[in-house]
Amino acid sequence: MTMAFLPRMIFMILIQFFILHTASASSWQTLSGKPPVVVARGGFSGMFPYSSKDAYELVKLITPGVTLWCDLQLTKDGVGICFPSLNLDNASDVKNILPNNKEWFSSDFTWKQLFNVSLVQNINSRTEIFDVNDPIWTIEEVANRGASSLWLNIQDSAFYAQHNLSMRNTVVSLSKRIKFNFISSPEISFLQSMKNSVKPRVTKLIFKFLDQDQIDPFTNKSYGSLAKNLSYIRTFSSGILVPKSYIWPVSSDHYLRPHTSLVTDAHKEGLQVFASEFANDFLIPYNYSYDPTAEYLSFIDNGNFSVDGFLSDFPVTPYRAISCFSHLDKKKATDDANITIISNNGASGDFPDCTDLAYQRAAIDGADILDCNVQMSKDEIPFCLSSIDLLNSTNVFETSFRNLSSRVSEIQQKVGIYTFSLTMSQIQTLKPVISNPFRGYDLYRNPRNKNIGKFLTLSEFLFLPKRYSSLSGLLIKVENAAFLAEHQGISVVDAVLEELKRATELQGISVVGAVLDELKKATSQESHRNATSILIQSTDKSVLMKFKEKKKMNHDDLVYRVDEDISDVTDSAIKDIKDVAGSIVISKKSVYPSYTSRDGFVKLKTDVVPRLQSNGLRVFVETFHNEFTTQQFDFYADPTVEIHSFVLDIKIDGIITDFPATTTRYRKNHCYRKLDLVPTGVLITLPNLVHLGPAEAPYPTLVDADVIEPPLTEVISQIPASAPGKAEAKAIEVPFAFIAMAILVSFFISVY
């Protein structure tokens, strides 16, 4: 990050000043009445090695004005360095540089001996791609990079005293030439020794609490008990830094408990409260639906209290939470960002797919369009379910229906239990199971909601706009139509059209393609109520053609979905799509491709979206999740940063998401057009090439041969139940134990 970024940085500083000034005008429940402070722990340590040059400079690039944190350690000759712990082996390559030592404490080496030691990521779950890029920095080097505010943390002054090094004298000496805005320590004796050596208006002394059951050696009391004696803490400090669980306790099953009174109690004593242990790539309570911005807001915008600052590994998220997403007017009629929100199996990040509760949550959370992935039961009743394989979203394997397991190669290679094998009444006896697409990373969705809700028939789904007046439309997804027609004698197209006809007659739902135009015109809840429309989506052009022929639907009613990542699209393919559809669904990686699938850096963005839009197609992008493993590194494990790039930079028309609430909040943010984009494609220039590896080949180009499909097969007569159908003849007739083993093997292969 060199001089090339200087003009951009100056512009961003001006923008950030405006945003913070706007935030300052709001009413804050902090002790000072000003917006909370954001402190970058070791710089942007969620991405780069802790306290590295790149970690500090990334903070200045995308969140100028944020306070920089330095854990001060001392070398043998008394030089102060920024490093996360006493033991240098925890976050550097010191073992390789100085291999003959048995221990690698900073106090064992002079600064000259450490000159060639480089920093590495000290949290194993984070990428090693930036390891050994940067040397250890002294506190003077950090300060000289133009930090607007510095926080010095002294964790182990007693240890250094045992090695004839005075941390107090070092800090006092440094303070004569470096301005420290905050000095913190968990050691009461150190803070008491500093009380008369700093100017309170310049430097605030902060008592750092450790885990509640740890013992403070000075008082011989637990830190938890000290939190109940804040008047004593006030005698030697002006604030406290506490793990966030001191404020919002968490239950053993990882849900929030009621908040404590710590913040309000501390404010009554005149103590500021700073909360720590925030990181976008850590597991957070299920209440937040994996949305880090929601977590930050619960500490500053809950109507009861606000902390005075955050200590974070990903400072961009609390910075924007404070500046752009706090104190939002949730009743605001119009949104700043013009983006259509389409649910993915309802709010499937919080409830089981396609259940009444998933749809209810999606509507309440602000989805414009609810989606139904239509499946067919054995008795030809269309209903909503995310997969034709019941194993993916129900407890069917735990029931007697497990004996219906079969392998249908036209659908998938693994064993499944298919919707067309059970009647609707049988399917309604099954329990829904919440989807866990990222269980391979030990990220599970709301366990308390694991099996709640009921499945909806298509008829019931079509009634939802009457229940939720804020909806502007419904999206009906139709897949596997050719297979069902040929092998099961079921016409899913006819079944859908019949339900639409019935809904039109009974409920007045209009099957027109005006939903998206109406969304752009809508300025109030009333205009939303008058815009309920139906869209039909498929990956099969012949299915869309069949709807067009049978219902006289125009192309604005129809949505073509591309089922692979692409890097480009030919003119002829665009023409083929536009002949039948007015909208198209593409993947996120078709917009921002990754350098490699393993490392997830954004390469240069494609021009797929502008090419499609210039030809009159509306572009929806799927699927937006909150889980941090789904965002490429350039979006810093923050779903809101990712959304902002797709909306403001790419200008997509719609977002398809498991978590509608995240995008709904984004649409109402204070600084939509004032907040600069986080630059993409920059991080790929910074990794250690030893770790990066070769780039993957580009995704394929979508050509007309990918779009053109043979005409949809007309439904043939249903084969009598006594004679096995063609698909049933392929069923694996093996003992149940073997079927169970096959399913489990398929499951683990799909996960890992």
N, C-alpha and C positions, 0 to 999 in steps of 0.2 A: 504494500500500500504506500505509494510514493507521491511525488508532486502532482501526478496526473489527477489525483483525487482532490487537490486543493480547491479549485473553483466549485466543485460539487459540494465540498464540505462547507464552504462559506455560505453557499445558497441554503444548505440544509440547516445551518445554525440559525439563519434568519427565519426560516419556516418554523423551526422548533421554538424559537423565542415567541413567535406569534401564537403558536398552539399553547404554550405554557401560560402566556398572558391570558388567553381565553379561559384556560382551566383555573387560573387564579381568581377569576371573577366569580367562580362558583362558591357555594358555601361548603367548606370543609370542616369536619369534626376532628381535625388534628389539633394538637396543643397550640400551635401557632396560628391556626386558621388558614395556613397556606397549603398548597398541594403537597402530598407526601414526597419524600426523597427516594430516588432510586440509586442503589449502590451496586456496582458491578463487581461481583466477587472474583478477584483475580482477573479482572477484565471480562471479556466474553468467554468465560471458561467452559461454557456448555459446548462450545465449538472447538476452540483452540486450547493447547496446553495452558494450564493455570499460570497466570502472571507472565505470559509470554508477550513479546512485542506485538505480534499479530492480534492477541486477545485484547490488549489495551487499545490498539489502533482501530479495531473493528467497532469498539464502543464509540470512539470519536467520530467514526464515519457515519454510523446509522442512528446513534442516540447521543449527539453532542450535548454536553451539560450534565451528563450523568456522573455521579461520584465514583471514583476509582478506589478499589479496595486493595490493600497490600497487607499480607501476613508477614510481619517483619521478623527475619531471622538474622543472627549474627555469625560472621565468620570468625576464625581463630584470631585474626588481627583486627576485629571490631568493625568490619564493614557491614552495613545493613543491606540485606538483600530481600527481595520479595519472593517468598516461597511458601507453599501451603503447610509445611510441617517441618519438625526438627530433622527428620531423617530424609536426606536428599535422595535416597533410593526410591522414595515413594512417587516421585514425579520428574525424574531426570534419568539420563543415561550414565550417571556417575560410576556405576559398577563397571561399565565398559572402559571408561576413561581412567579410572583409578582402581584397577582390579585387585590390587594387593592388600586392600584394607578389609577388615572384618566388619567394621561399622562405618556408616557414612553420614554422621551428624555434621551439620554446617560448622559447628564449633571446632571440628577436628581439622579443618582445612583453611588455609589463607585464601584471600580473594584471588590471588594470582594462580593458585592451584586449581581453582574452579573455573578459570577463564574459558576453557574448552568444553566444559560440561553443557549439554543442551537439555532443553525441557521436553518432557513427554506427557501425554494425557494420563492423569492419575485415577481416572474412573474407567474401569475395564469395559463397561458397556458402551463407551463412546469411541468414536473413530480414532484410529491411530495414524490417520493419513497425514496429520500435521506434525508428527513427532520429529524430534531432533532438527527442527527448522530454526529455532531461536535459542540463544544463550540465556542463562540466568541474568536478570536485571537487578541493578542496585536500586534503592529507593530514589536516589538522585536522578537516575536515568528515567524512571517512571515520571517523576515530577517535572523533568525538563521537556517532556513531550507535550507540555501545554495542558495538563489536566486542569479542568476548571474547579475541581474539588477533590480532596484526598481524604481517605479513611485509613488510618493505621491501626492494625489489630496486633496486640501483644499477647500471645497465648501462653508463653512459657518463660517469663522473666526469672522465675525461681531457678529453673534449670540452668540458665546462663550465669546466674550468680554463683552456682556451684562450680562453674568453669572460669571464674574470675573475670566475667564479662558483665558490665552493668548496663542493663537494658534502659534503666531510667536515665543514666547519664548520656547514653547514645541518643535517646529520643529528645532530651532537652537540647543537646547540641544540634541535632537535625532541625529542630523547631526554630532555630535562629536564622536558618536560611531557606527553610521550606515551610509553607503554610499548610498545616494539617487542620482540616475542618472537624474531624472526629478522631478520637483515640479511644479504642475499646480494649477491654481485657476481662477475663474471668477471674483475675486475681485481685482481690480487694486491696491487699497491701500495696500492689503496684499503683492502683488508681489513687490511693490515699497519698502515696509519695509524690504523685504528679499534681495534686490539687493546687499547690501554691506555685507550680512551675509553668502553668499555662494561663492564658487570658480567656475567661469563660465566653466572652463575646466573639473570640476568634476560634477557639478550639473547645469542643464539647467532649467531656469525659463520659464514656458509655460503659456501663457494667454489662458484660456479656454472660448470660445465663447458659449453663451447660444442661444436659439432661436432668430431669427433675430428681432422679434418685442419686445423682452424683453428689459427693460431699465436697464442700468448699473447705480447704485446709485451714483458712484463716479463722473462720467461725466454728468449724467442725459441725456445720449444719448442711442439710441438703439444699440444693438450689431450689427445689420445689418449695421448701419451707421459707427460704429467703424471699420468694415471690410474694409471700404474705406479710412481709415486713418492709414495705416500700418506703416508709418514712426513714428507716435506717439507710436504705440504698441512696436516698436523696442527700445524705450527709457527705457523700464523696463522688456523686455523679449527677449529671443532668439528664440522663436517659438510660434506658435499658434496651438490650438486644436479646430477643428471646426466640427459641425455636417456635415455629408457627403453631405447634400443638399446645403451647401454653395458652393460646388464644382460642383456637378451634380444636378441641380434643377430638381424637379419632377412635372409634370403637375397634374391637379386635377383628371384626369382619370388614373393616375399612370404610365405614360410613361416619359422617360428622355427628358429633354429639353437640348439645347446646353450647354456645360460646360462653367463655368465662367472663368475669368482670375485670380482668387484668388491665385492659386498656383504659377503661374509665377510672379505675382505682389509681392507676399510675398518673393519669392526667390530673386527678384531684391533688396529687402530691407534687405536681409541677414537673413530672418526669415525662420525657418523650419516650415513645415505644416504637422500636424497629423490629420487624419480623424477619426471621431467617429461614434457611433450608428450602428455598424456592428454586425449582429447576423444571423446565418444560419436559425433560425426558425422565423424570421420576414419576413413580406411580402416585397419583393423588386420589383422594376419596371419591367414591363412585358418584357422590352427589353432584360433582362438577362435570360429569360426562366427558372426561378426558380433555376438557377445555381449560387451558391454563389461565386465560383471561378471566373466566368465571371465578376461578379461585382467587385471583388478585382482587377482583371486585368485592368478594365477600369480606375482605379485610378493610375496605375503604368506602364502600357504598351500600351499607346494609341498613341504614337508618338509625343505628344505635351508636356506632363508634367508627373511628378511622385510625389506623396505625399511622405513625409519622414517617414511615419509610419501609422499604423492602431491601433485603440483601438477596441478590439473584444471580444465577449463572447465565441467564438469558435476559439481559436488561431491556431488550427491545419490547418484551411483552408487558412488564409492569409500566414501562414508560408510556406505551400506547393505551394501556388500561386507564391510567390516570388522565392522560391528555385528551383521549378521544372517546372513551366508552363509559366513563363515570357520569352519574347524574343525567342519564339519558331520559328524554321525554318519551316514555313508552306509549303514550296515547297520541303521539304525533301523527297527523293524517298522511303526510307525504314523507317519503324516504329520500335521503341524499343520494344513495347509490341505486341506479336503475338496473336491477338484476332480478330475474324470475327464480324463485326457489321451488324446486321440485323434490318431493320426498323420494327416498329409496326404500321401498317396502314400509312406508310410514316412517316414523321416528325409530328406525330399527336399531339405533345405537343405544336406546333406552328401554325398549320393549321388544318382545318377540315379533319377528317379521309379519307384516300384513294382518295383525290382530286389531280388534277394535281399539285397544289401548294405544297401539303404535300410531294408528291414524288420528286418534284423539289428541295425542301429544303433538303430532306433527302440525295439526291444525292450530292448536293453542300456541305452539312455538313459532307460528308465522309462515308456514308453507303456503305458497300460492296454489300449487297443484299437488294433489295426492295421486299416487300411482298404485295400480293393481296389476300384478303379474298374473295373468289369467291361466289357471290350470283346469283340467277337466276331470271330474270323478267318473267312476265306472258307469253310473246312471246318467251321465252326460249333463251334469250340473256345473256350470262355470263358477269358480270361486277364486279368491285371491290367495296366493302363496308364492314365496320367493323362488321356489324350485319345484320342478316336476317330480323330484326325488324326495319323498317324505322323510328320508333319513336326515336331510340337511336342516330341517326346521321343526320337527316334531319328535315325540317320544315313541314313535312307531316301533322301534327296535325293542322296546320294553314290553310290548304287547304281543298278543297271539298272532297279530298280522305279520310278525317277523318272518313267518314261513312263506310269505309271498315274495321273498327276495329273489331277484333275477338280474341278469346282465343283459341290457339292451344296447347293442353296439351303436345303433343309430343315434342314441342319446348320449351315452358315456361308456367308458371302458370299465369302470368299476361297478360293483354290485349295487343295486338300488332297490327301493320299494316305491313303486310309482303310483301317482295319484289315480291313474286310470284302472288300478287294480282294486280300489276300494270305492264303495258307494259314499255318497255325501254324508249319510247318517253315520257311517262307520268313521269317516274322517273327523266328524264333529265329536267323536268320543276321544280323540287324541288330544294330548296336551301340547301346546306350542312350546318351542325351545328357543331361547334367545340366540341369535347368531353370534359367534365368536371368531371372526375371520382372522384375528391376530393372536390366537391362543399359542401359536408357536413362539411368540415373544412374551408369554405369560401375561398378556393383557386380556382380561376378561371383562365382558360387559355386565352391567348391573345385576349381580347375582340374586338380589331380592326379587327381581322381576323375571327371573329365569323362565318360569312356566305359567305366567299369568296372561289373561286375555283370551278372546275367542276369535276363531277364523270367520271371515265374512264371505258370504256368497257374493257374486258380482251384483246381484240385485240389491243386496244390502249396501254394498259399496257405492252404488249409484245414488243412493239416498243420502249420502254424507253431506253434500252441499246444502241440503235442507237443515241439517243439524248444525253445521258450522258455516255461518253466513259469510265469513271472511274469505272463503275459498273462491278462487277464480276459475278453477277448472279441474278436470280429472284426466289422468293419463292411463290408458289401458294398453298393457304390453301383451303381445301375442307371439309366442314362440312354439316350435315343435308342431306347427299346424300340418305340415306335409306328413310327418310320421303318424300323427293321430288320425288323419284322413285315410292313409294307406293301410295302416296296420290295426287300427282300432275302430275304424268306421265312424269316427267322431269328427264333425265339422266344428272346430272351435270358432271359425269366422261366423257361421250361422248362429251359433249359440250366443256369441257376443251381440250380434245384430238383433237377435230376438230380445235380449235383455234391454238393449238400448231403445228398441221400439216400445217395450213395456214401460220403461222409465219415462220416455217422452209422453206417453199417454197418461200415466198416473201422476207424474211429478213435474212435467213441463220442462225437463232438461233439454236444452237445445244442442244438437250435434252440429256445431258450426265451428269454423276455424278462426274465430275472432278473439280467442282467449288472450293471445299475447299482445295483440293490438290494444285490446281493452285494458290490459295491465298497464301499458304505457300511458294511456289516457286517464287511468283511474286516479282520482285525487281525494277520495273519501271512502269510507266503509260502504256507503250506499251504492257507489258506482261499482264496487267489487261485487256486491250482491247481484247486480244485474249482468254479470259477465261469466256465469258458470258455463263452461263449454267442455267438450270431449275431444281428446286427442287419442289417436291410435298409433302405437309404436311397434316396430318389428325390425329384426335383422334381415328379414326375408322380403325382398321387393315384391315377390309374387303375392304375399299376404296383403301388402298394402294395396296392390292392384286389385285384389279381390274385394276389399272393402270399398275401393273407389268405384268398381263396377256395380256392386250390389246395392250400395247406399247412395250412389251419386255424390260421394264425398269429394271435395276438391283437395288439392295438394296441401293447402294450409292446415287441413285437419290431420295430416299424416306426418309421422316422424320416422326417419330412417336411422337405425343405429348401426354404427360400425363396430364390429366385435373384435377388433385387433388394434394394436398401437400402429400408427402410421406416421410417416415423415412428410408425405406430400400426397396430393391427389390430382389426377389428370383431368383435363377439361372434359373429356368424354365421360368420365365417371361422374363428374359433377352434373353434367347434363342428364345422365341416366337417373340420378337421384332426384334432381329437380323436376323431372317429368312426373314423379309420383309423390314427392314429399315437399313440404315447406320448411321443415326443420330437420336437423341432423344431430345425433348424439355421438360424440367422440370421447376418447379417454384423455385424462390429464397429461399422460406422457406423449400424446400426439401434439400437445401444445408446448410443453417443456420436457423434451427428452432428457434422459439421464446419460451421463458419460459412461457409467457402468451400472448394471442392476445392483451390484453389491455395495457400491459406495454412494450412489444417489446424488451426485452433483449434477446441476443443471448445465447442459450444453447450451448453445445458442438456440433461442426459441425458433420454432418452425413458423412458416407463413400459412399453415393450413387454415386457421380461423379466418384471417382476412380474405383468403381466396374463396372460401365458402360463402362468407358474408357478401362479398362483392358480386356474387352470382345470385343473391337474393335469398339465401338460406339462413335461417336462424340457427345458431350453434349453441347447443347445450353440452356441458362437459360433466363427465362422471369419473369416479365417485369420490366425493369429498367426505373424508372421515376426520374425526378429532384426534384419534390415536397418533402419538408423535412419530411412530415408525412409518407412517404413511406420507409424511412430508419430506420432500427432498431437502438436503442440507441447506440449500440457499434460502429456505423459508424458516429455518431456525426452530424446528419442532413446534411451530405455532400455526394452527389452522387459520387464524385470522390474517396473518401475514400472507399465507398462501392465497386465501380468497382475494385479498387486496390486489395481488399481482394479476390474477386472472381477470378481475373486474376492471381495474384501472389501466393496466398495461395492455392486456389482450382484448378487453372489451367484449367478452363473451356475453351471450344473451341469457343463459340460464345455468344454474348450478344444481346438480343432482346430488343429494346428500343424505346420509344417515342421521345427521344432527341439524335439523332446520334452524334451531335456536341460534346457532353460531352465526349463520349468515344473516338471520333476521336482525340480530344486534349490530352486525357490521353495517347493514343498510341505514341504520339510524345514527352512525357515529358522527361526532362533532366536526371532524376534520378530514372528511372524505377527500376533497380536492386540494386541501392544504398540505396533507401528509405525503411526503415524497415516497416513491417506491423504494423498497429494499432492493438493491441491485442484484440481479441474477447473472450467473455466468462469470462472476468475479472469483468465487472460492476455488473454482477449478484451476485457476492460475497459481494457487498458493501451496498445494500439497507437496510433500516430499515425494519426488518421482519414484523413489524406490518402492513406496507403498501403493502408488496409484495404479500401476498396471496399464495395459492397453485399452483403448476405447472400444466399446462394442460397435458392431456394424450398425449402420442406420436402420431404422424401422422401414418396412416396405412402403412403397407408394401404392395408394389405392387406385386401381385401374377398373375400367368398365367390366372386365371379366369377373371381378370380385362382386360386382353389384348385380349383374344380370343373373336371374334365376329362371328355371323352367316354370311353366304355369303350375299353379297349385292344383294338386290332384283332387278330382271330385270325390266326394265321399262314396265309398262302396258300401254295400249292405253289410250290416253287422253279422259276423259269424256266430252261429248259435253257441251258447255257453258250453255245450257238451263237447264241441269240437275245438281244440286249441287253436288260437289265432297264430298268425305268422310270428308275431313278437313273442307270444307265450311259448312257442316251440323252441325259442332260443333260451328259455329260462334254464337256469342251472339246477338240475334235479339232483341235489346232493344232500347229505345229512345236514341238519341245522348247525351242528358244531363247526362244520367246515365253512358254512355260510358266514357264521359269526366271525371266524378267523379271517375270512376274506374281507369282510367289512372293516374290521379293525386294521388290517394291513393297509387297505385303501385309505383309511382315515389318516394313519400316520404318514403315509407317503404324501398325501395332499397337504399336510401341515408342515412337514419338514423337507 
